[in-house]
Every structure is written in structure tokens, then in C-alpha cells.
Amino acid sequence: MTKLSVNINKIATLRNARGGNNPDVIQVARDCQRFGAQGITVHPRPDQRHITHRDVFDLIPVITTEYNIEGNPTPEFIELTLKAHPTQVTLVPDAPSNLTSDAGWDTITHREFLSGVVKTYHDAGIRVSIFTDPDIRMIEGAKITGADRVELYTERYARLYAAGEKDIIKEYATAGEYARSIGLGLNAGHDLSLDNIEYFISHLPFTDEVSIGHALISESLYLGLENTIGSYLNKIERASR
């Protein structure tokens, strides 16, 4: 069944708004796993505006599932993640000025660079996923770099699904099936929510992992964290049947 990795960046954003340690990012990671999440995701940015470098290391002893660190592979990021040694590193091409991730990699233009980064992580025994749009050429390019997985950037799916244009799922299903056919694992993330996750997984039941943060934390304000995680897991399980 597709694993749910909870991105806890927004918990850190809330904490940082007032300083101190409330809410406690480390305790939230423990709780997410206790409530059934099968992974924890963080995305430390250069300005440390939410997840800090200290958080990255403080989380290591409490993560009993899978630890996924995503970000732009700058020298600083690579050094940080090699020291932290997570289960998976997800390479995301976001500039320091980006509010959030807004595109997948051009794996053709950046093939040589990405290949070197992938090798660095593989030499350290770390799984690598490359953030891509649902474009067969970019997925093929990711395969050439030696990556283990691709993570489909799902913002467009979420936006069009909300507008009633559900046929967009065909584009993602085709891309996902192609990734699997060439031996890549499949992740997905960005703007997935309780409203659209079941439809997505029902068409791509072979998805290995979804990484969900903003929507899940926002929904938790109304439903509670335990209920929200349980709702995601139920929808994913139902869609996987």
C-alpha cells in the first residue's frame, strides 16, 4: 500500500512565528508516527525559515519509520543530508527565494549535475528521488541519472481536480506507469489533500509514497492530527483495493 509521509515544515513555521518550542516539532514527529504515518518529511531551506538544521539532526533518534529530506542540492544541503543520513533524499529545484516548490527538474538540461549528486548519495547508501513534472522525457532523464525514484509534482493535478477537470489524472497515470515500466519507484506530492488523495491513488495504486504537509496540517486544525492522519490512511487503503 502507498505510504504516507507527513511533511512537518508547517509545524516548524508555527513554532518559529513566536520563538521557543511550541509546538514541539520533535514531539509532533513522534505523534505522526504513533498515529500511523509511515514516514516523516522535512524540507530545510537556506534561510531556515521553518525546519532548521538543528531540527534535521534532532529528528534522527525519534524517527522509527522513514526519514525523507527534500531540497535543492546545493553544497550546503548535500553536506547537511550526508551527515543526517536519512532513508531518502528528494532533490527539488527550488530557488532560495521560492515560497514553495513550483516545478520539477529539467532532467535533460541538468543530467550531468544530477548524475553526480545521485552518485554522491548512493555512495553513502541513501535512496534518491527526483522531483519531476508528469513528463515522460523528464522521467526518462531521471532514470539516466541513476535515481531510484521520481516524485511527481502534483500541484497541477490538485488545481484542475478542484476545478472539476478530473481527466488530468490520465496524464499522471501515464507518467507513473512509464516510471514503473523503466524500473523507477514512484512518489507524489504537492497540494495533495483529503479531497483529492483517494482519486489520485485509485488511478495510481502503484505509488510507493505520498508526501503531504500543508494540506494535512491545515486540515488538522479542524479535525485533529490523529483523525486527519487516520483519514488519509483510510482513503489510501480504500483506493488501493
N, C-alpha and C positions, 0 to 999 in steps of 0.2 A: 504494500500500500504506500502511496505517496506520503513522505514525511513532512511534518510541519516544523519549520524552523522559525522561531519568533525573533524578529529584529527589535532589540530593546533600545535603540537610539532615542526614541521619543521619551522614554523614561529618564534618560540622562539629560535631555533637553529641559524637562520639567525640573529636575534637580538643580541644574545649573542656573535656572532663572532666579533662584533665591540663594544659591550657595549652600553650604552644608551638605547633608547626606539624606535629604528627604525629597522624593522617595529614594530608597536604597536600591541602587542598580543591581548589586550583587544578590540581595535577597529576592528581587524580582526574577532574576535568572533562576534561582533555586525554585521559586514558586512556579514559574512557567513549566519547568521540567516535572515538578510534582503534580501539576495539573494535566500532564500528558504530552507536552511538546517534545518532539524528538530531536530538537536542536536549538541552539542559540546563535543568532547572527548579530554582529556589530559592524559598523562602518565608521571607523575613525577617520576624520578629515584633518587636514593640516592645521587648521585653526583650533581643533579640539573643541568645537562649539557644542558638541554633545558627548559622545564617547571620548574619553581621554586615554592617553597612553597608559596611565595608571590603571584605568578600568580594564584595559585589554589584558593586563597581567593579573589583576585581582580576580578576574573571572576564571582563570585557568583551573584552580583547585575545586571550584564548585560545579563545573560543567561535567556532567556524567553521561551526556548524550553525544552530540556532535557540536563542534565549535567551528563556525564559519565566519571568517573575517573578510569583508569586502572593501575594495577601494582601488584607487588609481595607483598602479605600481611605480611610484616614484622611488628613488633610492631610500628615502626615509621610511616609506611604507614597507618596502621589502625588508629592510633591516628589522623593523618592528615585528613583522609577521614571522620572520625566520626565528627570532628569539621566542616568540609566543608559541610557535609550532602548533597551529590549530589543525583540525581534521581537514579543513578545506579553505583555500583562499579563492575568492571570486574577484576576478580582475574587471574593474569598471572604469570606463574612460571619462570620469567626471573631472572637470577643471576645479581648482580651489574656489573659484567664485560661484560655482553652481549651487543653487539652493538644494537641489536633489538631482539624482541621475536622470538624464533626459535622452539618452541614445545608447545603442550598442556599439561595439567596436567595429571599425572597418578592419577586418582581419586580413584583408588583402594588402592594403597600404602598410599596415603595421606588422606584417607577418614576421619579419626578421626580429623586430623588437620583442614581440610576444613570444616567439620561439625561445629566445634567450631567457625571458622571465620564467616561462614554464619549466625549462630545464633546471633553473636555479631552485625552484620549489620541488621538482621531482628528485633532485639530488638530496634534498632534505627530507624526502618521504612525505610530502604534503600534496594532497589532491588539489587539482586546479580546475576551476570552472571559469569560462569566459562569457561575459555579458554580451549578448548579441540580439539584434532585431530578428524577427522571424523571416530571414532571408537565406535561402539555400546557399548562395555564394559565400555569405559570411560564415555560415555554419561549416561549410567545406573548408574555408580558410582556418577556422578554429581547429578543425581536425588536423590540418597540416602543421599547426604549431606544436602539436603533441598534447594538447589539453585533454583532460579526462571527461569533462562535461561542458555543455553550454547552458547558460541561464537565459531563457527567452525573456526579453523586456516586454512586459505585458501592459504598459500604460495605454497603448492604442486599443488593445482588446477591451480593457476596462471602460475606456471612454466611449467606444462605439457600442458596447453591450448596454451601457446605461442609456444610450440614445435609442435603443431598440434595434440596432443593426447587428444582430447576433451572428450573421453569416461570417463575420470577421474570424470566428473560431476556425473556419476552414483553413485560413492562411496559417494559423498557429499549429493546427493538427498536421498539415502537410510538412511544415518545418520540423515539428517534433518527430514525426515518423522518419523523415530523412536523417535527422541526427541519430536516431536509434539504428537506422539501417547501415550507417557507416561506423558504428561502434562507439558513439558518444553517449554518455549519460545525459539526462535531461532534468534541468531545474527550471523554475519560473519565478518571476517576482516583479513587483511594482504595481501598486494600486489594486491588487487582488483583495477581495473583501468577502464578507459573509453573503453579500448579494450575488457575487459572480463566481465564487470559487467552485461551487458544485457543477455548474455548467462547463467550466473550463476542464475540470478533472474528468468529467463524464466523456469528453471528447479526446482527452489526452491521458488516459488512465495509466499509461506507462511513465508518467512524470515521476522522477525519483524524489524531488523535494520542491516545496514552495517556501519562499522566504517572505514573511509578511510582518510589517511593522506598523506603519502609520494607521492603516485602517483598523487593525486588531487592537491597538492601544486606544484609539478613539472609540471604538465600539465598547471597549471595556469600561469606559466612563459611565455607560448606561447599563451594561449587562453584568459587569464584574469580570475580573480577569479569568477566574476559573470557569465561569459559564461561557465566556467568549471562546476560550481555547477548546472547551468541550464541544461547542457548536461547530467550530472549524473541523475538528476531528470527526464528528458525526457526518458532516456534509462530505468530507473527503472519503470516508469509508463507504457511504451510500453511493457516491459517484463511481467508486472503484469496482463495484459489484458487476 
